[in-house]
Amino acid sequence: MSGDAPRGLTGRDSIQAPAMTTITSEASISDLDINYEDEVGEAMLEEARQAEFSPEVEEIIRDDGVLGDRRFFTWQWIYYIFGEPLTIGPVPEEHRQIAQEAKFLAGAYITLVDDLAEKHGDKETFWELAKAAYPGMTPDWDREDIRRDYARSTERVWNALTDRLQAAPRFEEFVEPFMYDLRVAVESMDFARMSGEYPAFANRAETWQFETAAIGVYVFWDADLMFAPSFERDDYHEFREAMYEIQHMWRLGNWVITWEREVHEKDFSAGIFVEAIRQGVISEDDLERLEDGELDPEVVTDRIRSSGIVGQFVWDWKRRRDELRERAFEMESIDANDLVDKMEWLMRSHLATEGHR
């Protein structure tokens, strides 16, 4: 920062771009060859808008609690992606509707608990509602000293989720992995809360580890496995290895598409911001000033946009995609290339719906 630059909302020219680490590998969205054009995006957006919930699930979403406070299209999009686009191959047609609802409800639970950690920093309500994921623990949904709106909405989501999972033909076989992976996601959400409370807590290595795990890919596809009679148990170890890379691709896609919106929302948990601080593109002081309304958000977006960091993240998505395509998986009941196709589809959907969710 210029020594004589005044503090406050002083415009883009008041901050000098610092020297940055050389970025050797970058890519653009067009380099991904995912067949995305404006016409494709418009069609995908309209298809998501046409998604219809079952009456019970829609009644939960339209309640007068925190679920109803969100854009209806946000929930509609989540429900839509957990249908045919992101349902794994071994789930037969007769189970696809209930598997879609189960994944959606798991996603709604993760979203609500994550909001408490990341947006509200509400440790008491977060850990009370997170008890649902832990053995031998049950949330006190009626506890008086926590956020009652979140407790009521989350209870309804959790009960509807467990009803569907318990009806699955392989519930007993995969409920323990499901609950373990849900606990991993919960612990990862708490990392975001800690990073918000203690800015110096955030670092690149742990952001990659925890922010990526908070996506919940393992949770969603564990739910699918409960409804997949033809899935070969011997494939599970390789399936989990594939999910590890898929989860990183999902998170990378989310980061590169949403980071500019998150600047304006003052949500700086994404890896792009952690990397921008590490490289000296922005500082923690810049983000504090932005939160206090003393810095124009465009200062931050311009500096990150011109740094090449976003291109580096896109390149990493491409690298992981290409390596998964080339890897010789030995799974009999799941096609690894189909999983990669799903991530390409999801990237297109992120592009098509950004600004609408």
Contacts in CASP RR format, 6 or more apart in sequence:
PFRMAT RR
TARGET T0000
AUTHOR 0000-0000-0000
METHOD contacts of the structure
MODEL  1
MSGDAPRGLTGRDSIQAPAMTTITSEASISDLDINYEDEVGEAMLEEARQ
AEFSPEVEEIIRDDGVLGDRRFFTWQWIYYIFGEPLTIGPVPEEHRQIAQ
EAKFLAGAYITLVDDLAEKHGDKETFWELAKAAYPGMTPDWDREDIRRDY
ARSTERVWNALTDRLQAAPRFEEFVEPFMYDLRVAVESMDFARMSGEYPA
FANRAETWQFETAAIGVYVFWDADLMFAPSFERDDYHEFREAMYEIQHMW
RLGNWVITWEREVHEKDFSAGIFVEAIRQGVISEDDLERLEDGELDPEVV
TDRIRSSGIVGQFVWDWKRRRDELRERAFEMESIDANDLVDKMEWLMRSH
LATEGHR
1 14 0 8 1.000
1 15 0 8 1.000
1 16 0 8 1.000
2 14 0 8 1.000
2 15 0 8 1.000
2 16 0 8 1.000
5 14 0 8 1.000
5 15 0 8 1.000
6 14 0 8 1.000
7 289 0 8 1.000
7 294 0 8 1.000
8 289 0 8 1.000
8 293 0 8 1.000
8 294 0 8 1.000
8 295 0 8 1.000
9 293 0 8 1.000
9 294 0 8 1.000
9 295 0 8 1.000
9 296 0 8 1.000
10 296 0 8 1.000
11 296 0 8 1.000
11 298 0 8 1.000
11 299 0 8 1.000
12 296 0 8 1.000
12 298 0 8 1.000
12 299 0 8 1.000
12 302 0 8 1.000
14 299 0 8 1.000
15 286 0 8 1.000
15 299 0 8 1.000
15 303 0 8 1.000
17 281 0 8 1.000
17 303 0 8 1.000
17 306 0 8 1.000
18 280 0 8 1.000
18 281 0 8 1.000
20 279 0 8 1.000
20 280 0 8 1.000
20 281 0 8 1.000
20 307 0 8 1.000
21 279 0 8 1.000
21 280 0 8 1.000
23 307 0 8 1.000
23 308 0 8 1.000
23 309 0 8 1.000
23 311 0 8 1.000
23 312 0 8 1.000
25 312 0 8 1.000
25 315 0 8 1.000
25 319 0 8 1.000
26 308 0 8 1.000
26 311 0 8 1.000
26 312 0 8 1.000
26 314 0 8 1.000
26 315 0 8 1.000
27 311 0 8 1.000
27 314 0 8 1.000
27 315 0 8 1.000
27 317 0 8 1.000
27 318 0 8 1.000
28 311 0 8 1.000
28 314 0 8 1.000
29 36 0 8 1.000
29 256 0 8 1.000
29 314 0 8 1.000
29 347 0 8 1.000
29 351 0 8 1.000
31 314 0 8 1.000
31 315 0 8 1.000
31 318 0 8 1.000
32 314 0 8 1.000
32 317 0 8 1.000
32 318 0 8 1.000
32 321 0 8 1.000
32 344 0 8 1.000
32 347 0 8 1.000
34 344 0 8 1.000
34 347 0 8 1.000
34 348 0 8 1.000
35 348 0 8 1.000
36 347 0 8 1.000
36 348 0 8 1.000
36 351 0 8 1.000
36 352 0 8 1.000
40 348 0 8 1.000
40 352 0 8 1.000
41 348 0 8 1.000
41 351 0 8 1.000
41 352 0 8 1.000
42 352 0 8 1.000
44 348 0 8 1.000
44 349 0 8 1.000
44 352 0 8 1.000
44 353 0 8 1.000
45 352 0 8 1.000
45 353 0 8 1.000
45 356 0 8 1.000
47 80 0 8 1.000
48 73 0 8 1.000
48 76 0 8 1.000
48 77 0 8 1.000
48 80 0 8 1.000
48 81 0 8 1.000
48 349 0 8 1.000
48 352 0 8 1.000
48 353 0 8 1.000
49 73 0 8 1.000
49 76 0 8 1.000
51 76 0 8 1.000
51 77 0 8 1.000
51 79 0 8 1.000
51 80 0 8 1.000
52 58 0 8 1.000
53 61 0 8 1.000
53 76 0 8 1.000
53 79 0 8 1.000
54 97 0 8 1.000
54 101 0 8 1.000
56 160 0 8 1.000
57 79 0 8 1.000
57 101 0 8 1.000
57 104 0 8 1.000
57 105 0 8 1.000
57 160 0 8 1.000
60 67 0 8 1.000
60 153 0 8 1.000
60 156 0 8 1.000
60 157 0 8 1.000
60 160 0 8 1.000
61 67 0 8 1.000
61 68 0 8 1.000
61 72 0 8 1.000
61 75 0 8 1.000
61 108 0 8 1.000
62 68 0 8 1.000
62 72 0 8 1.000
63 152 0 8 1.000
63 153 0 8 1.000
63 156 0 8 1.000
65 149 0 8 1.000
65 152 0 8 1.000
65 153 0 8 1.000
66 112 0 8 1.000
66 115 0 8 1.000
66 149 0 8 1.000
66 150 0 8 1.000
66 153 0 8 1.000
67 75 0 8 1.000
67 108 0 8 1.000
67 112 0 8 1.000
67 153 0 8 1.000
67 157 0 8 1.000
68 153 0 8 1.000
71 356 0 8 1.000
71 357 0 8 1.000
73 353 0 8 1.000
73 356 0 8 1.000
73 357 0 8 1.000
74 357 0 8 1.000
75 104 0 8 1.000
75 108 0 8 1.000
77 349 0 8 1.000
77 353 0 8 1.000
77 356 0 8 1.000
77 357 0 8 1.000
78 104 0 8 1.000
78 107 0 8 1.000
78 108 0 8 1.000
78 111 0 8 1.000
79 100 0 8 1.000
79 104 0 8 1.000
81 346 0 8 1.000
81 349 0 8 1.000
82 100 0 8 1.000
82 103 0 8 1.000
82 104 0 8 1.000
82 107 0 8 1.000
82 220 0 8 1.000
83 96 0 8 1.000
83 99 0 8 1.000
83 100 0 8 1.000
83 103 0 8 1.000
84 96 0 8 1.000
85 342 0 8 1.000
85 345 0 8 1.000
85 346 0 8 1.000
85 349 0 8 1.000
86 103 0 8 1.000
86 220 0 8 1.000
86 342 0 8 1.000
86 345 0 8 1.000
86 346 0 8 1.000
87 96 0 8 1.000
87 99 0 8 1.000
87 100 0 8 1.000
87 103 0 8 1.000
87 224 0 8 1.000
88 221 0 8 1.000
88 224 0 8 1.000
88 225 0 8 1.000
88 228 0 8 1.000
88 231 0 8 1.000
88 334 0 8 1.000
88 338 0 8 1.000
88 339 0 8 1.000
89 228 0 8 1.000
89 334 0 8 1.000
89 335 0 8 1.000
89 338 0 8 1.000
90 224 0 8 1.000
90 225 0 8 1.000
90 228 0 8 1.000
90 229 0 8 1.000
90 230 0 8 1.000
90 231 0 8 1.000
90 333 0 8 1.000
90 334 0 8 1.000
91 99 0 8 1.000
91 224 0 8 1.000
91 227 0 8 1.000
91 228 0 8 1.000
92 227 0 8 1.000
92 228 0 8 1.000
92 229 0 8 1.000
92 230 0 8 1.000
95 168 0 8 1.000
95 169 0 8 1.000
95 227 0 8 1.000
95 228 0 8 1.000
96 227 0 8 1.000
98 164 0 8 1.000
98 167 0 8 1.000
98 168 0 8 1.000
98 227 0 8 1.000
99 168 0 8 1.000
99 223 0 8 1.000
99 224 0 8 1.000
99 226 0 8 1.000
99 227 0 8 1.000
101 160 0 8 1.000
101 164 0 8 1.000
102 161 0 8 1.000
102 164 0 8 1.000
102 165 0 8 1.000
102 168 0 8 1.000
102 223 0 8 1.000
102 226 0 8 1.000
102 227 0 8 1.000
103 220 0 8 1.000
103 223 0 8 1.000
103 224 0 8 1.000
105 157 0 8 1.000
105 158 0 8 1.000
105 160 0 8 1.000
105 161 0 8 1.000
105 164 0 8 1.000
106 161 0 8 1.000
106 182 0 8 1.000
106 219 0 8 1.000
106 220 0 8 1.000
106 223 0 8 1.000
107 216 0 8 1.000
107 219 0 8 1.000
107 220 0 8 1.000
108 157 0 8 1.000
109 132 0 8 1.000
109 154 0 8 1.000
109 157 0 8 1.000
109 158 0 8 1.000
109 161 0 8 1.000
110 182 0 8 1.000
110 185 0 8 1.000
110 189 0 8 1.000
110 214 0 8 1.000
110 216 0 8 1.000
110 219 0 8 1.000
112 129 0 8 1.000
112 150 0 8 1.000
112 153 0 8 1.000
112 154 0 8 1.000
112 157 0 8 1.000
113 126 0 8 1.000
113 129 0 8 1.000
113 130 0 8 1.000
113 154 0 8 1.000
113 186 0 8 1.000
113 189 0 8 1.000
114 189 0 8 1.000
114 192 0 8 1.000
114 214 0 8 1.000
115 150 0 8 1.000
116 122 0 8 1.000
116 125 0 8 1.000
116 126 0 8 1.000
116 129 0 8 1.000
116 147 0 8 1.000
116 150 0 8 1.000
117 126 0 8 1.000
117 189 0 8 1.000
117 190 0 8 1.000
117 192 0 8 1.000
117 193 0 8 1.000
118 189 0 8 1.000
118 192 0 8 1.000
118 193 0 8 1.000
118 196 0 8 1.000
118 267 0 8 1.000
118 269 0 8 1.000
119 267 0 8 1.000
120 147 0 8 1.000
121 193 0 8 1.000
121 196 0 8 1.000
121 197 0 8 1.000
122 146 0 8 1.000
122 147 0 8 1.000
122 150 0 8 1.000
123 193 0 8 1.000
124 145 0 8 1.000
124 146 0 8 1.000
125 146 0 8 1.000
125 147 0 8 1.000
125 150 0 8 1.000
125 151 0 8 1.000
126 189 0 8 1.000
126 190 0 8 1.000
126 193 0 8 1.000
128 139 0 8 1.000
128 140 0 8 1.000
128 143 0 8 1.000
128 146 0 8 1.000
128 151 0 8 1.000
129 139 0 8 1.000
129 146 0 8 1.000
129 150 0 8 1.000
129 151 0 8 1.000
129 154 0 8 1.000
130 139 0 8 1.000
130 186 0 8 1.000
131 137 0 8 1.000
131 138 0 8 1.000
131 139 0 8 1.000
132 138 0 8 1.000
132 139 0 8 1.000
132 154 0 8 1.000
132 158 0 8 1.000
133 179 0 8 1.000
133 182 0 8 1.000
133 183 0 8 1.000
133 186 0 8 1.000
134 183 0 8 1.000
135 179 0 8 1.000
139 151 0 8 1.000
139 154 0 8 1.000
139 155 0 8 1.000
139 158 0 8 1.000
141 151 0 8 1.000
141 152 0 8 1.000
141 154 0 8 1.000
141 155 0 8 1.000
142 151 0 8 1.000
143 151 0 8 1.000
165 171 0 8 1.000
165 175 0 8 1.000
165 178 0 8 1.000
165 223 0 8 1.000
165 226 0 8 1.000
168 174 0 8 1.000
168 223 0 8 1.000
168 226 0 8 1.000
168 227 0 8 1.000
169 226 0 8 1.000
169 227 0 8 1.000
169 229 0 8 1.000
170 225 0 8 1.000
170 226 0 8 1.000
170 227 0 8 1.000
170 228 0 8 1.000
170 229 0 8 1.000
170 231 0 8 1.000
171 226 0 8 1.000
173 225 0 8 1.000
173 226 0 8 1.000
173 233 0 8 1.000
174 222 0 8 1.000
174 225 0 8 1.000
174 226 0 8 1.000
175 226 0 8 1.000
177 218 0 8 1.000
177 222 0 8 1.000
177 225 0 8 1.000
178 219 0 8 1.000
178 222 0 8 1.000
178 223 0 8 1.000
178 226 0 8 1.000
181 216 0 8 1.000
181 218 0 8 1.000
181 219 0 8 1.000
181 222 0 8 1.000
182 219 0 8 1.000
184 213 0 8 1.000
184 218 0 8 1.000
185 213 0 8 1.000
185 214 0 8 1.000
185 215 0 8 1.000
185 216 0 8 1.000
185 218 0 8 1.000
185 219 0 8 1.000
187 210 0 8 1.000
187 213 0 8 1.000
188 209 0 8 1.000
188 210 0 8 1.000
188 211 0 8 1.000
188 212 0 8 1.000
188 213 0 8 1.000
188 214 0 8 1.000
189 214 0 8 1.000
191 206 0 8 1.000
191 207 0 8 1.000
191 210 0 8 1.000
191 211 0 8 1.000
191 214 0 8 1.000
192 210 0 8 1.000
192 211 0 8 1.000
192 214 0 8 1.000
192 269 0 8 1.000
194 201 0 8 1.000
195 201 0 8 1.000
195 202 0 8 1.000
195 207 0 8 1.000
195 269 0 8 1.000
196 202 0 8 1.000
196 269 0 8 1.000
199 284 0 8 1.000
199 287 0 8 1.000
199 288 0 8 1.000
200 284 0 8 1.000
202 269 0 8 1.000
202 274 0 8 1.000
203 274 0 8 1.000
204 271 0 8 1.000
204 274 0 8 1.000
204 275 0 8 1.000
204 278 0 8 1.000
207 269 0 8 1.000
207 271 0 8 1.000
207 274 0 8 1.000
208 248 0 8 1.000
208 271 0 8 1.000
211 251 0 8 1.000
211 269 0 8 1.000
211 270 0 8 1.000
211 271 0 8 1.000
212 247 0 8 1.000
212 248 0 8 1.000
212 251 0 8 1.000
213 247 0 8 1.000
215 247 0 8 1.000
215 250 0 8 1.000
215 251 0 8 1.000
215 254 0 8 1.000
216 247 0 8 1.000
217 243 0 8 1.000
217 246 0 8 1.000
217 247 0 8 1.000
217 250 0 8 1.000
218 240 0 8 1.000
218 243 0 8 1.000
218 247 0 8 1.000
221 239 0 8 1.000
221 243 0 8 1.000
225 231 0 8 1.000
225 236 0 8 1.000
228 333 0 8 1.000
230 333 0 8 1.000
231 333 0 8 1.000
231 334 0 8 1.000
232 331 0 8 1.000
232 332 0 8 1.000
232 333 0 8 1.000
234 332 0 8 1.000
235 331 0 8 1.000
235 332 0 8 1.000
235 333 0 8 1.000
235 334 0 8 1.000
238 329 0 8 1.000
238 330 0 8 1.000
238 331 0 8 1.000
239 331 0 8 1.000
239 334 0 8 1.000
242 324 0 8 1.000
242 329 0 8 1.000
242 331 0 8 1.000
242 334 0 8 1.000
242 336 0 8 1.000
242 339 0 8 1.000
243 339 0 8 1.000
245 320 0 8 1.000
245 323 0 8 1.000
245 324 0 8 1.000
246 324 0 8 1.000
246 339 0 8 1.000
246 340 0 8 1.000
246 342 0 8 1.000
246 343 0 8 1.000
248 320 0 8 1.000
249 317 0 8 1.000
249 320 0 8 1.000
249 321 0 8 1.000
249 343 0 8 1.000
250 343 0 8 1.000
250 346 0 8 1.000
252 313 0 8 1.000
252 314 0 8 1.000
252 316 0 8 1.000
252 317 0 8 1.000
252 320 0 8 1.000
253 313 0 8 1.000
253 317 0 8 1.000
253 346 0 8 1.000
253 347 0 8 1.000
253 350 0 8 1.000
254 270 0 8 1.000
254 350 0 8 1.000
255 270 0 8 1.000
255 271 0 8 1.000
255 272 0 8 1.000
255 313 0 8 1.000
256 272 0 8 1.000
256 310 0 8 1.000
256 311 0 8 1.000
256 313 0 8 1.000
256 314 0 8 1.000
256 317 0 8 1.000
257 347 0 8 1.000
257 350 0 8 1.000
257 351 0 8 1.000
257 354 0 8 1.000
258 270 0 8 1.000
258 350 0 8 1.000
258 354 0 8 1.000
259 270 0 8 1.000
259 272 0 8 1.000
259 273 0 8 1.000
259 304 0 8 1.000
259 310 0 8 1.000
260 301 0 8 1.000
260 305 0 8 1.000
261 354 0 8 1.000
261 355 0 8 1.000
262 268 0 8 1.000
262 270 0 8 1.000
262 273 0 8 1.000
263 290 0 8 1.000
263 297 0 8 1.000
263 300 0 8 1.000
263 301 0 8 1.000
263 304 0 8 1.000
264 297 0 8 1.000
266 290 0 8 1.000
266 291 0 8 1.000
268 287 0 8 1.000
271 313 0 8 1.000
272 304 0 8 1.000
272 309 0 8 1.000
272 310 0 8 1.000
272 313 0 8 1.000
273 282 0 8 1.000
273 287 0 8 1.000
273 304 0 8 1.000
275 309 0 8 1.000
275 312 0 8 1.000
275 313 0 8 1.000
276 282 0 8 1.000
276 303 0 8 1.000
276 304 0 8 1.000
276 307 0 8 1.000
276 309 0 8 1.000
277 283 0 8 1.000
277 284 0 8 1.000
277 287 0 8 1.000
279 307 0 8 1.000
279 309 0 8 1.000
281 303 0 8 1.000
281 304 0 8 1.000
281 307 0 8 1.000
281 309 0 8 1.000
282 300 0 8 1.000
282 303 0 8 1.000
282 304 0 8 1.000
286 295 0 8 1.000
286 299 0 8 1.000
286 300 0 8 1.000
287 300 0 8 1.000
289 295 0 8 1.000
290 297 0 8 1.000
290 300 0 8 1.000
304 310 0 8 1.000
317 347 0 8 1.000
321 340 0 8 1.000
321 343 0 8 1.000
321 344 0 8 1.000
324 336 0 8 1.000
324 339 0 8 1.000
324 340 0 8 1.000
325 337 0 8 1.000
325 340 0 8 1.000
327 336 0 8 1.000
329 336 0 8 1.000
END
